[in-house]
């Protein structure tokens, strides 16, 4: 009997690192907007438009990235995506106006759209179903780690090196990751370091080798695809809203200075880390207890969705510390939800369609993000403040849960 190797966990570490770098490049602009807008005289409406440029490109990019990653494979697709977004992030340093920032935010969004289709497809290739939500929760926690360690690091670099240097230094991390990825990543069947026992464990689900490739048109014939995509449309904007608007909200409404924002954001996203891993672990725990996949995923998602209306009360909290605590609950619950929602795509659709279906869902999620975290908040915040937006978003996850239940049902596997 061969010894169980642990190659899949090294692959997961690479996915975690890439997602962390992805979000460091993504959040840098929103964290430093108090400084950037003073130099470039950017108002809230323009800030919404700049974020909207990212969201439009991100939305379009999801469809392109998902298709190309399924066609050319995870290794090439992930590498190409990372090079694109790293160069775009670096170019922020030369922007001289709101228009220039909007252009490079768009280029960044188009490149960053490849991260999640590639990572979810990698998890489907390297982990059996019972471990996928947990593995997704771990790599997805990279987004929270970035949001936790990034703000204080960015603040320090801004004070000592200037905000433009932050973009150059942060984006350089992607090229370091690229070297490890090109050397280390293979599919399980072709990896030189994997043992027989680990390979058998990875392939312990029902064999999928005979499944044919599934295109967009075929995917969209199934109501399960629409259930996944509509759930992304409703819930992704909540995450995007906090990602974009939390720093200016703390600065303008809660009267935090840049140093206080530097500690508040790490606290919020540390809780999001716990939520991401715990949410993924929870559905795996239910599956190990004998629950069907669909029931286990929906139970975990229901717990996360139920926490969102409570978290939305942050808009009404008088104490800023309580407000930060409730926002932390919102980010933790959303990330637990997201870890399970991503995994439903790998439960229902074959591996040959994983990146494409993730891209379709990401496209609608990006469209929802454009509407509900860029365009609409830009207008509402300017004229009515943050409270209406935060309270409204408290109901999005419960609505999405109802859609998942109706359209995805028991989450039984679709045969190609």
C-alpha positions as a printed Julia matrix, in Angstrom:
416×3 Matrix{Float64}:
   0.0    0.0     0.0
   1.56   3.29   -1.15
   1.99   6.2     1.23
  -0.56   9.03    0.92
   1.14  12.07   -0.59
  -0.11  15.63   -0.05
   0.42  17.23   -3.44
  -3.17  18.48   -3.61
  -2.57  20.68   -0.58
   0.45  22.29   -2.24
  -1.72  23.0    -5.27
  -4.31  24.52   -2.94
  -1.6   26.69   -1.39
  -0.82  28.07   -4.84
  -4.51  28.83   -5.44
  -4.68  30.56   -2.05
  -1.59  32.66   -2.87
  -2.93  33.65   -6.29
  -6.28  34.71   -4.83
  -4.49  36.74   -2.16
  -2.43  38.55   -4.8
  -5.55  39.02   -6.92
  -7.31  40.83   -4.11
  -4.29  42.85   -3.04
  -4.22  44.32   -6.54
  -7.99  44.78   -6.48
  -8.49  46.5    -3.11
  -5.48  48.8    -3.23
  -7.43  51.53   -5.04
 -10.37  51.54   -2.61
  -8.12  51.56    0.46
  -6.11  54.52   -0.82
  -9.01  56.48   -2.31
  -8.94  59.05    0.56
  -5.42  59.98   -0.59
  -5.93  59.58   -4.34
  -9.12  61.64   -4.47
  -7.4   64.56   -2.75
  -4.71  64.63   -5.44
  -7.05  64.07   -8.4
 -10.2   65.72   -6.95
 -12.4   62.64   -7.42
 -15.98  62.87   -6.08
 -18.32  60.01   -5.07
 -20.01  59.91   -8.47
 -16.67  59.6   -10.27
 -15.56  56.97   -7.77
 -18.66  54.97   -8.68
 -17.87  55.31  -12.4
 -14.28  54.16  -11.9
 -15.49  51.1   -10.02
 -18.09  50.6   -12.74
 -15.3   50.4   -15.34
 -13.75  47.57  -13.37
 -17.1   45.78  -13.05
 -18.0   46.0   -16.75
 -14.63  44.62  -17.83
 -14.77  41.98  -15.08
 -18.21  40.91  -16.24
 -17.16  40.54  -19.88
 -13.88  38.93  -18.9
 -15.6   36.15  -16.96
 -17.24  34.77  -20.1
 -14.0   34.95  -22.08
 -11.8   33.55  -19.28
 -14.11  30.66  -18.43
 -14.27  29.49  -22.03
 -10.53  29.81  -22.65
  -9.57  28.07  -19.41
 -11.79  25.09  -20.27
 -10.25  25.03  -23.76
  -6.55  25.51  -22.99
  -6.39  24.16  -19.46
  -5.88  25.57  -16.01
  -2.12  26.01  -16.16
  -2.0   28.2   -19.27
  -5.26  30.02  -18.54
  -4.31  30.96  -14.98
  -0.85  32.13  -16.02
  -2.16  34.33  -18.84
  -4.79  35.86  -16.58
  -2.26  36.7   -13.88
   0.2   38.34  -16.27
  -2.59  40.51  -17.7
  -3.91  41.73  -14.35
  -0.44  42.28  -12.85
   0.58  44.55  -15.72
  -2.72  46.44  -15.52
  -2.34  46.91  -11.76
   1.19  48.23  -12.23
  -0.05  50.76  -14.8
  -2.24  52.47  -12.15
   0.94  54.18  -11.02
   1.09  56.27  -14.22
  -2.56  57.41  -14.16
  -3.0   61.17  -13.96
  -6.77  61.59  -13.92
 -10.04  59.88  -13.08
 -10.32  58.85  -16.75
  -6.9   57.2   -16.67
  -7.73  55.37  -13.47
 -11.0   54.2   -15.0
  -9.17  52.78  -18.03
  -6.64  50.83  -15.99
  -9.34  49.64  -13.57
 -11.11  48.2   -16.59
  -7.96  46.44  -17.79
  -7.42  45.09  -14.27
 -10.99  43.79  -14.09
 -10.71  41.98  -17.43
  -7.55  40.18  -16.31
  -8.7   39.39  -12.78
 -11.82  37.65  -14.09
  -9.74  34.55  -14.78
  -8.84  33.88  -11.14
 -11.99  32.18   -9.9
 -12.82  30.06  -12.99
  -9.24  28.75  -12.95
  -9.16  28.16   -9.19
 -12.56  26.44   -9.07
 -11.57  24.22  -12.01
  -8.3   23.34  -10.24
 -10.2   22.33   -7.12
 -12.5   20.11   -9.22
  -9.44  18.46  -10.75
  -7.58  17.92   -7.48
 -10.27  17.23   -4.84
 -13.21  14.81   -4.5
 -16.67  16.27   -3.96
 -16.7   15.88   -0.18
 -13.6   18.11    0.11
 -14.33  20.7    -2.58
 -16.32  23.22   -0.53
 -13.64  23.15    2.18
 -10.87  23.54   -0.42
 -12.8   26.36   -2.09
 -13.24  28.02    1.29
  -9.49  27.87    1.86
  -8.42  29.4    -1.44
 -11.29  31.9    -1.26
  -9.94  32.94    2.15
  -7.06  34.48    0.24
  -9.37  37.35   -0.63
  -9.9   37.98    3.06
  -6.23  37.66    3.95
  -5.48  40.28    1.32
  -8.15  42.56    2.76
  -6.74  41.94    6.24
  -3.0   42.39    5.7
  -3.26  44.78    2.74
  -4.64  47.96    4.36
  -1.96  48.42    7.06
   0.73  47.51    4.53
  -0.68  49.99    2.01
  -0.93  52.73    4.61
   2.7   52.21    5.63
   3.91  52.25    2.01
   1.84  55.35    1.26
   3.35  57.31    4.14
   6.9   56.23    3.3
   6.93  55.69   -0.48
   3.81  57.35   -1.91
   0.63  55.79   -3.25
   1.98  55.22   -6.77
   4.78  52.99   -5.46
   2.14  50.82   -3.73
   0.74  49.76   -7.1
   4.17  48.89   -8.52
   5.32  46.88   -5.49
   2.04  45.0    -4.98
   1.62  44.02   -8.62
   5.17  42.63   -8.71
   4.11  39.81   -6.38
   2.19  38.2    -9.23
   5.31  37.51  -11.25
   6.94  35.75   -8.28
   3.86  33.5    -8.0
   3.97  32.84  -11.75
   7.39  31.21  -11.51
   6.17  28.73   -8.88
   2.97  28.01  -10.82
   4.71  27.2   -14.1
   7.17  24.86  -12.39
   4.81  23.09   -9.97
   1.35  22.81  -11.54
   0.22  19.7   -13.43
  -3.01  17.74  -13.61
  -3.05  14.92  -11.01
  -2.53  12.19  -13.64
   0.62  13.89  -14.94
   2.17  15.16  -11.7
   5.55  13.51  -10.99
   5.27  13.79   -7.19
   1.82  12.3    -6.62
   1.45   8.83   -5.11
  -1.01   6.14   -6.11
  -3.01   6.44   -2.88
  -3.54  10.18   -3.31
  -4.48   9.76   -6.96
  -7.07   7.14   -6.02
  -8.44   9.43   -3.31
  -8.79  12.33   -5.76
 -10.64  10.06   -8.19
 -12.8    8.39   -5.52
 -15.98   9.97   -6.93
 -17.9    8.51   -9.85
 -15.56   8.5   -12.88
 -16.03  11.44  -15.25
 -13.5   10.53  -17.92
 -16.17   9.69  -20.5
 -17.94  13.04  -20.24
 -17.75  15.23  -23.32
 -17.01  18.94  -23.32
 -20.03  21.13  -22.6
 -20.36  24.59  -24.18
 -22.23  27.67  -23.03
 -25.32  26.86  -25.08
 -25.59  23.4   -23.55
 -25.03  24.72  -20.03
 -27.73  27.36  -20.39
 -30.32  24.75  -21.36
 -30.28  23.58  -17.75
 -32.15  25.47  -15.04
 -29.35  24.63  -12.62
 -27.04  26.97  -14.56
 -29.55  29.78  -14.17
 -29.93  29.02  -10.47
 -26.18  29.31   -9.96
 -25.89  32.43  -12.13
 -28.85  34.28  -10.59
 -27.56  33.53   -7.1
 -24.25  35.1    -8.12
 -26.11  38.09   -9.6
 -27.82  38.8    -6.28
 -25.07  38.06   -3.78
 -21.8   39.12   -5.44
 -22.83  42.81   -5.28
 -22.96  42.63   -1.49
 -19.33  41.62   -1.36
 -18.37  44.2    -3.98
 -20.19  46.93   -2.09
 -18.25  46.32    1.1
 -15.01  45.95   -0.85
 -15.45  49.26   -2.66
 -17.42  51.42   -0.26
 -16.35  50.33    3.21
 -13.16  52.47    3.29
 -14.92  55.72    2.22
 -17.89  54.82    4.49
 -15.59  54.53    7.5
 -13.79  57.7     6.45
 -16.84  59.87    5.68
 -19.6   58.55    7.97
 -17.77  56.97   10.9
 -15.03  59.63   10.78
 -12.13  57.15   10.82
  -8.76  58.45    9.68
  -6.46  56.45    7.4
  -4.68  54.79   10.33
  -7.99  53.74   11.94
  -9.14  52.32    8.6
  -5.85  50.43    8.59
  -6.91  48.46   11.69
 -10.65  48.27   11.04
 -10.4   46.57    7.64
  -8.09  43.79    8.88
 -10.55  43.06   11.69
 -13.45  42.86    9.24
 -11.67  40.55    6.84
 -10.15  38.36    9.54
 -13.74  37.4    10.36
 -14.39  36.87    6.65
 -11.5   34.39    6.66
 -13.15  32.38    9.4
 -16.45  32.5     7.56
 -14.96  31.28    4.29
 -13.24  28.26    5.8
 -16.01  27.46    8.29
 -18.73  27.68    5.64
 -16.87  25.29    3.36
 -16.09  22.94    6.24
 -19.72  22.9     7.4
 -21.21  21.44    4.22
 -18.39  18.86    4.09
 -19.22  17.94    7.69
 -22.85  17.38    6.74
 -21.83  15.22    3.75
 -19.62  13.08    5.98
 -22.63  12.61    8.25
 -24.47  11.03    5.33
 -26.4   14.05    4.01
 -26.89  14.31    0.23
 -24.74  16.94   -1.46
 -27.65  19.25   -2.24
 -29.08  19.2     1.27
 -25.66  19.78    2.83
 -24.81  22.73    0.56
 -28.2   24.4     1.04
 -28.14  23.94    4.81
 -24.77  25.68    5.06
 -25.91  28.42    2.69
 -29.12  28.95    4.7
 -27.13  29.56    7.89
 -25.0   32.14    6.11
 -27.97  33.82    4.41
 -29.85  34.08    7.69
 -27.02  36.12    9.22
 -27.15  38.82    6.54
 -30.25  40.77    7.72
 -28.76  40.91   11.22
 -25.46  42.17    9.8
 -27.26  44.89    7.83
 -28.2   46.54   11.12
 -24.68  48.0    11.02
 -26.23  50.92    9.15
 -28.29  51.8    12.24
 -25.65  51.13   14.9
 -24.67  54.23   16.85
 -21.38  52.83   18.13
 -18.73  52.62   15.38
 -17.18  49.53   17.0
 -20.54  47.73   16.89
 -20.93  48.81   13.27
 -17.54  47.29   12.41
 -18.51  44.08   14.25
 -21.75  43.77   12.27
 -19.96  44.44    8.98
 -17.56  41.66   10.0
 -20.52  39.32   10.39
 -21.7   40.3     6.9
 -18.36  39.56    5.25
 -17.96  36.27    7.16
 -21.45  35.08    6.23
 -21.03  36.06    2.6
 -17.73  34.22    2.25
 -19.2   31.08    3.83
 -22.08  31.37    1.35
 -19.69  31.9    -1.57
 -17.54  28.86   -0.75
 -20.62  26.65   -1.01
 -22.17  28.38   -4.01
 -18.99  27.94   -6.08
 -18.93  24.27   -5.15
 -22.48  23.68   -6.41
 -21.13  24.27   -9.93
 -18.69  21.38   -9.54
 -21.38  19.2    -7.94
 -23.84  19.64  -10.8
 -21.71  20.11  -13.94
 -18.87  17.95  -15.32
 -15.25  19.01  -14.94
 -15.08  19.83  -18.64
 -17.6   22.64  -18.04
 -16.48  23.86  -14.61
 -14.65  26.99  -15.75
 -17.34  27.86  -18.3
 -20.22  27.58  -15.81
 -18.19  29.52  -13.24
 -17.59  32.14  -15.92
 -21.32  32.39  -16.68
 -22.1   32.82  -13.0
 -19.25  35.27  -12.6
 -20.56  37.27  -15.56
 -23.96  37.71  -13.94
 -22.25  38.35  -10.6
 -20.19  41.05  -12.26
 -23.3   42.55  -13.84
 -24.97  42.61  -10.44
 -21.84  44.15   -8.98
 -21.87  46.84  -11.66
 -25.49  47.73  -10.92
 -25.62  47.35   -7.15
 -22.1   48.24   -6.03
 -21.0   50.8    -8.61
 -23.8   52.61  -10.47
 -26.7   52.58   -8.0
 -24.65  53.16   -4.8
 -22.79  56.0    -6.52
 -26.11  57.81   -6.97
 -27.81  56.72   -3.73
 -24.82  57.45   -1.49
 -24.44  60.9    -3.06
 -28.1   61.84   -2.55
 -29.38  59.68    0.36
 -26.37  58.25    2.18
 -25.25  54.69    2.85
 -28.12  53.46    5.05
 -30.67  52.56    2.3
 -28.08  50.54    0.37
 -26.82  48.56    3.37
 -30.32  47.72    4.64
 -31.54  46.64    1.2
 -28.61  44.31    0.66
 -29.42  42.49    3.88
 -32.18  40.61    1.99
 -30.2   39.61   -1.11
 -28.82  36.3     0.16
 -32.17  35.01    1.4
 -33.7   35.82   -1.99
 -30.83  34.01   -3.72
 -31.32  30.98   -1.45
 -34.93  30.7    -2.6
 -33.77  30.8    -6.23
 -31.14  28.13   -5.62
 -33.74  25.9    -4.0
 -36.2   26.33   -6.87
 -33.8   26.02   -9.8
 -31.0   23.77   -8.54
 -33.18  21.41   -6.51
 -31.27  18.42   -5.18
 -28.13  19.42   -7.15
 -27.91  16.12   -8.94
 -25.15  15.75  -11.49
 -25.92  16.61  -15.12
 -24.53  14.17  -17.65
 -22.85  15.69  -20.69
